[in-house]
Amino acid sequence: MTRSEFDDIRAHIAAEEGGSDDLLQIAGTLLDDLEQARLREATLRAHYLGLLTAARATVAADAIGDPDPLTFLRHELSKKGQLPTGEEEVLRILSDIRAAEALLAQLEQRPASRPRPSARMRRCAGAARRLPR
């Protein structure tokens, strides 16, 4: 959703009049939350792109035999205040990455297949009904 779409929706909400002020207030709050989530997502994508670019540059520098290929990655991490400073922090980071790798390995395993519901279960799973208009 673009900024102008957010503005259009806000203008539409502001133009509404009547007894549904509570609903309009909820809609405005939800729109604010959605806009903040989109902003956070854009920020995270920008940080990710910076780290990805630094990682690729590091690998490329290593491939050509650069004497200090980690320069790009160190620079990007230091900009974000994420450069490890002491031995204890280094050990914690290495422990965290091992735990994260183990969790990812668990997530990538296929879950046990569920038994398929019988035809009777599928028929009785719910009743179709229409909402009044």
Beta strands, then each sheet from edge to edge (+ up, - down):
end
